[in-house]
Amino acid sequence: MIKEFGFPVTLYLTTFYSYYQRPVFDLMCSYLLWKGRTKTLDLKPLTGQDLKTDLRRNDFREAVLSEIHSFAREQKLSADEKDAFAASLAAHLDVDYEALLQQRIMHNLTADEVGQLAAGGIDVQLHTHRHRTPLDRQLFLREIEDNRRSIQEMTGKRPTHFCYPSGVYDLKFLPWLKEAGVVSGTTCNLGFASRSSDRLLLPRILDNASLSSIEFESWLTGIAEVMPRRQEAKEEVA
């Protein structure tokens, strides 16, 4: 369809998991909790926390996922340790982890696949290497440079456009992005970009499960942009 209609497509790519071909940890844990949603999960053998949770409710699954994220950060788990944790979580939920691996569920594109997409006209751009935006300047710039070098190796092109991971940004990032030679930054703030938009804080429309067909149509026609709407929560970090 993209080729048939000649639509321009930009892929903002986080690159660590393109080289480390295992499931993306956060996404896989969320998926496993959903797969095991008929069960009660005991976190004690996984994190040491004495907590049993009925996974039938989405908000309970989100709470468990938050606990898992906190545990991984506090323990500073390596990529291999995170993967082993995900495998253990799957076992506790009676989910066949090996079958998921064979299907490449929650895997990133391989370097070769990225190269093929780029050769086919897909514009591959920056999204940090490890899908994070450190508040430390040196670490932030490292994320951009590692990401840029990886994309350039895969596509032969030097990316200069950026999308904030999870839409989270801080105004201190703006001079750092300029320093890194980034010419545009896309947020998750709802709206149309215009000439008056800050090029490093561009809004966009997110088409997801919570967006109804009529809402999507209103954005396609432009009506939604001029209609009043509730003030959206800022996605800045403190």
C-alpha positions in Angstrom: 0.0 0.0 0.0 2.9 2.4 0.8 4.5 1.7 -2.6 1.1 1.8 -4.4 0.2 5.3 -3.1 3.7 6.6 -2.7 3.2 7.6 1.0 6.3 8.9 2.7 7.2 6.8 5.8 9.6 7.6 8.6 10.8 4.8 11.0 12.2 6.2 14.3 14.4 3.3 15.3 15.9 2.4 18.6 18.8 0.2 17.7 20.1 -1.9 20.7 17.6 -4.7 20.1 18.4 -4.8 16.4 21.7 -6.2 17.3 20.6 -8.1 20.4 18.0 -10.3 18.8 16.0 -11.2 21.9 12.6 -9.9 22.9 12.4 -6.2 24.0 12.2 -6.7 27.8 9.6 -4.1 28.7 7.3 -5.1 25.9 7.7 -8.8 26.4 7.0 -8.6 30.2 3.8 -6.6 29.4 2.8 -9.2 26.8 3.5 -12.1 29.1 1.3 -10.6 31.8 -1.5 -10.2 29.3 -1.0 -13.8 28.1 -1.3 -15.0 31.7 -4.2 -12.8 32.5 -6.3 -15.7 33.8 -3.7 -16.5 36.5 -2.5 -15.1 39.8 1.2 -14.2 39.8 3.4 -14.6 42.9 6.3 -12.1 42.6 8.3 -13.6 45.5 10.3 -16.2 43.4 10.9 -13.5 40.7 11.7 -10.3 42.6 11.7 -11.4 46.3 8.6 -9.2 46.9 5.8 -10.9 48.9 3.0 -9.9 46.5 0.4 -12.1 44.8 -1.7 -10.4 42.1 -4.8 -11.4 40.1 -3.9 -10.6 36.5 -7.4 -10.4 35.2 -7.6 -6.6 35.6 -5.5 -4.4 33.4 -4.7 -1.9 36.2 -3.3 -4.8 38.3 -1.2 -6.0 35.4 0.2 -2.4 35.0 1.0 -2.3 38.7 2.9 -5.6 38.4 4.7 -4.4 35.3 5.8 -1.3 37.2 7.2 -3.5 40.0 9.2 -5.5 37.5 10.6 -2.4 35.9 11.6 -1.0 39.3 13.3 -4.4 40.1 15.2 -4.4 36.8 16.5 -0.9 37.4 17.4 -1.3 41.0 19.2 -4.6 40.3 20.8 -3.1 37.2 20.0 -6.2 35.2 22.0 -6.8 32.1 20.4 -7.6 28.8 21.0 -11.3 29.3 19.7 -11.1 32.9 16.5 -9.3 31.7 16.0 -12.0 29.1 16.4 -14.8 31.7 13.9 -12.9 33.9 11.4 -12.8 31.1 11.8 -16.5 30.5 11.2 -17.2 34.2 8.1 -15.0 34.2 6.8 -16.9 31.2 7.4 -20.2 33.0 5.5 -19.0 36.1 2.6 -18.1 33.8 2.7 -21.3 31.8 3.6 -19.5 28.6 5.8 -21.2 26.1 8.7 -18.8 25.9 10.6 -20.8 23.2 7.6 -20.7 20.9 7.5 -16.9 21.3 11.2 -16.7 20.4 10.7 -18.8 17.3 7.9 -16.4 16.2 10.1 -13.4 17.0 7.3 -12.0 19.2 8.4 -8.5 20.6 11.6 -8.6 18.6 13.1 -5.6 16.9 14.0 -5.5 13.2 17.4 -7.0 12.4 20.1 -4.9 10.9 19.6 -6.5 7.5 15.8 -5.9 7.7 16.4 -2.2 8.5 18.8 -2.0 5.5 16.2 -3.6 3.2 13.5 -1.1 4.4 15.8 1.8 3.8 16.7 0.5 0.3 12.9 0.4 -0.3 12.4 4.1 0.5 11.7 4.0 4.2 13.4 6.9 6.0 15.1 5.6 9.2 15.7 8.2 11.9 16.8 8.6 15.5 15.1 7.2 18.6 18.1 6.7 20.9 20.1 3.4 21.1 18.6 2.0 24.3 15.2 3.8 24.3 16.1 6.1 27.1 16.8 9.8 27.5 19.3 10.4 30.4 19.2 13.7 32.1 23.0 13.7 32.0 24.4 15.5 29.0 27.2 13.1 28.2 24.9 10.1 28.5 22.2 11.7 26.4 24.7 12.6 23.7 26.0 9.0 23.8 22.5 7.7 23.2 22.2 9.9 20.1 25.6 9.0 18.7 25.3 5.3 19.3 21.9 5.4 17.7 23.2 7.4 14.7 26.2 5.3 14.2 24.1 2.1 14.2 21.5 3.5 11.7 24.3 4.8 9.5 25.9 1.3 9.4 22.5 -0.3 8.6 21.3 2.2 6.0 24.4 4.1 4.7 22.6 7.4 5.6 23.2 9.8 8.4 20.0 10.5 10.4 19.3 14.0 11.7 15.6 13.7 12.8 14.6 12.5 16.3 11.6 11.1 18.1 11.6 11.2 22.0 11.3 7.7 23.5 7.8 7.3 25.0 7.3 11.0 24.2 9.2 12.0 27.4 11.3 15.2 27.0 13.0 17.9 29.1 13.7 21.4 27.8 17.4 20.9 28.7 17.5 18.3 25.9 17.0 21.0 23.2 20.5 22.5 23.2 21.9 19.0 23.4 20.0 17.9 20.4 21.2 21.0 18.5 24.8 20.2 19.6 24.3 16.7 18.2 23.2 18.0 14.8 19.5 17.0 15.2 17.2 19.3 13.2 13.8 18.1 14.4 12.3 16.3 17.4 8.9 14.7 17.6 6.9 14.5 20.8 3.6 12.7 21.7 1.9 16.1 22.2 -1.4 16.0 20.3 -1.7 18.3 17.3 -0.6 19.4 13.9 2.9 20.8 13.3 2.9 24.3 11.7 5.4 27.0 10.9 5.1 28.3 14.4 6.0 25.0 16.0 9.4 24.5 17.7 11.2 22.1 15.4 12.5 20.2 18.4 9.1 19.9 20.0 6.8 18.9 17.2 3.3 17.6 18.0 1.8 14.6 16.2 -1.3 12.4 16.0 -1.1 9.0 17.6 -3.4 6.4 16.1 -3.9 3.8 18.7 -6.6 1.6 20.2 -8.0 4.4 22.3 -8.6 6.6 19.2 -12.1 6.0 17.8 -12.8 6.0 14.0 -14.7 9.3 14.2 -11.8 10.9 16.1 -9.3 9.7 13.5 -11.5 11.0 10.7 -11.8 14.4 12.5 -8.0 14.6 12.5 -7.8 13.6 8.8 -10.1 16.4 7.9 -8.5 18.9 10.2 -11.6 19.6 12.2 -10.1 18.2 15.5 -7.4 20.8 15.5 -9.8 23.7 15.8 -12.2 22.1 18.2 -11.7 22.7 22.0 -10.3 19.7 23.9 -9.2 18.9 27.4 -5.8 20.1 28.4 -3.4 17.3 27.9 -0.9 16.2 30.5 2.7 17.4 29.9 5.1 14.6 29.0 8.1 16.5 30.3 10.4 15.0 32.9 11.2 17.0 36.0 
